[in-house]
Amino acid sequence: MSDHSEAPVTPVEAFEPPYYVAVFTAVRTKDQSGYSETNARMEDLVKEVPGFLGMDHAQTPGGLGITVGYFRDADALTEWRTNAEHRAAQKRGRAEWYQSYTLHVAKVERSHGFELVEVPQSPTAS
């Protein structure tokens, strides 16, 4: 979705399955007039959906954008998919902002994570 250069770089945590993911991959057009504002609104709006767990974003140097949304259950995902403002943004995206996109929805059956924890080094005696 948006440029998150100011946000900390951490993936969404692993949740207890089952839950759902919506993987949106897109190549955008050159004209992005109004995209940033609409994208910010969509990010705020999806957070209001009961059962929304979080989202990850990535952008390749070649221009492929990937957003993964995590949802507790199919009802939460359906609420997001059918939200009127979201539907209007999708329509505008197809008309103006996306050269191409794909959407993959999957039920997560296994999930785990890892985080390196820095251990403070004890001072060395001189």
VENTACOR-V467640 format. One line per field, one symbol per residue. ss: DSSP state (H for helix, E for strand, C for the rest). phi: phi as a letter, one per 30 degrees, with the letter a starting at -180 (. if undefined). burial: 1 if it has 9 or more other ideal C-beta (glycine too) atoms within 8 Angstrom, else 0. A space follows every 50 residues. Layout:
# VENTACOR-V467640
ss->???
phi->???
burial->???
This chain:
# VENTACOR-V467640
ss->CCCCCCCCCCCCCCCCCCEEEEEEEEEECCCCCCHHHHHHHHHHHHCCCC CEEEEEEEECCCCEEEEEEEECCHHHHHHHHHCHHHHHHHHHHHHHHEEE EEEEEEEECCCCCCCCCCCCCCCCCC
phi->.cdcddddcbddddcdddabbccccaccdddceidedddddddddddddd jdckacbabdedjdcbbcccbdadddddeddcddddddddddeddbccda abbbcbcdcbaabbbdcdcddddddc
burial->00000000000000100011111111110001001001111110110010 11101110000001111111111001101100101110100110011100 10000001001000000000000000
